[in-house]
Amino acid sequence: MSESAIEIRELRRSYTATRGLFGQHRATHEALRGISFDVRGGELFGLLGPNGAGKTTLVKILATVLLPTAGAVRVLGADVVRDADRVRKEIGLVFGGERGLYWSLSGRETLRFWGTMYGLPPPALKARVEDMLELVGLRDRAEDRVETYSRGMKQRLHLARGLLARPRLLLLDEPTIGLDPVAANEIRGIVNKLHDEGTTIFLTTHNMAEAQALCERVAFINDGQIVLLDRPSALTQAAADAAQIEASISLAALQSLRSAIAELDGAELSRSDEAMSAVTVRIRASGSSVSRVIELLGRLGASRVTMTEPTLEDVYMRLLGDRGMRV
Amino acid sequence: MSSVRWALAVLAAGFRIQLAQGRGGSFLLGAVITPVLTTVTFVFIGRYVAKDAELAPFLVVAPALMGLWSGAIFTAGEIIGEERFAGTLELLVAAPAATELAILGRVLASASLALIAFPEVLMVSALLGVTLEVQDPLLAAVTLIALAVSTVALSLLVASTFVLARSARYFQNVIGYPLYIVSGVAFPIALLPVWLQPLSTVVSLSWGASALRSALGHRSGDPVVALVAMLILTVGYALLGHWLFARIERTIRATGEVGLSA
């Protein structure tokens, strides 16, 4: 499979909120501002961005839950507005978190219900439900009510629900949000397996390490616009024009380090994590400033000096680090 | 799977969801306990006002029909609110089956469960000394079935409009009594102001109540006319509900109100 599984052209989506007793005050917010990109068939594609950047809005449009305000979106060749019924038969939608489940139902009842909603005939449905329970490791708890499940179990049930109809495209909206590392790792394992089997996966996440480990290509979205799109390795390579230097220095030496770095061309203190009496600093430096930073660290008595590879998180922080708490 | 079989399977799946949701005890309160309390209230009001046996059909029919409608129509509003709050409405819309059918299945279940109000009310009123003889069992049975079907159709209509209202739960508490008043379940429609009386002709409950009272030996109009009127109104409710649901589903996809957050 290589043709586009998702084609997005000049997609815009705005929301109008009304305020006042009679809704007389209207304010329009543009969540997506003319984005365009493709996701290839069989690809594991990641969409990264801060809260309110437009990730979930895009997933909902792909899932036909939300209509675009302008632009065109095709999923597996079908238009999400005109051919919504066709799109719905081909996709699996998985939201992260605890919403989207009937808490009074058991795990097995949940899957049977959704299997019916996806048109699985009764004999096939029964077998498929058991396969999915096995896949996500919920067979032993299949008769228990969802309300008794842990967060990780609920998320695995979500994933099983999304996979029931063997979707050609799986939309995962922050599938590991709020999960402990073990549970998140289990979910990632299943996602990887599906990808190996040829399912196209569109994943949104805040977790940069997850995106770097799983995705073939990632796009950064901010304020409703795609600001960067490439393979994770290409993005980190681009960020590698600057060396990442990590070191531990004493709290007393931190101020001297800050002042010295501020005077150096091509060097920047990107992070400092303070502990009891020592500080772990991360410095981005390029060109001749690299050797001068190392010399400076030596003079200030730094220990554990290492040069590290840039990560997607570094790319993210460089792109969106000044955003702060803004949504 | 043929589309008819699939549609029936989705209806049944919605029905089962509603039964499962009712396991928590809310069903017990709404569909079982409320009609008992309403019956007790009505019977004692009847005793206080008059010892006239003419009142008996009203005293018994009113709480039974109110139980049926409150059980079904209030639940219809509750269903949409619940689905939206739980985040399942978005998943229903994203699924290939018609969302309307799953909701209809849930409504059907709540209306079926609410039918329990009839035997219950007859029993409670008998215990309180108000006995009624079903003089035309066939008419009573046909009327009850017609009432249940009509209630489902009206519930779909109500559920459709509740899709638009994010706070559907508040509205569901408001619509009951206006319907009971206009339909004259607890008193003859002739007691209503003249300008309000035509409204009762478009509420199937008023025809159903009239036919049911006829079956209990209280002539209040031609029961055949009442049944035909109910049939026409039920078809009207169903068509309007279906049309409205499709329109409203598209509207909320456009406005971004399928879920609680964008």
Interface residues (C-beta under 8 A of the other chain):
Chain A: R13 Y15 T16 A31 T56 T57 K60 A63 T64 V65 L66 L67 D85 R88 K89 I91 L93 F95 R99 G100 L101 Y102 W103 S104 L105 E109 R112 F113 W114 T116 M117 Y118 G119 L120 P121 P122 R161 A165
Chain B: M1 W6 A9 V10 A12 A13 R16 I17 A20 Q21 R23 G24 A86 G87 T88 E90 L91 L92 V93 A94 A95 P96 A97 A102 R250 R253 A254 T255 G256 V258 G259 S261 A262
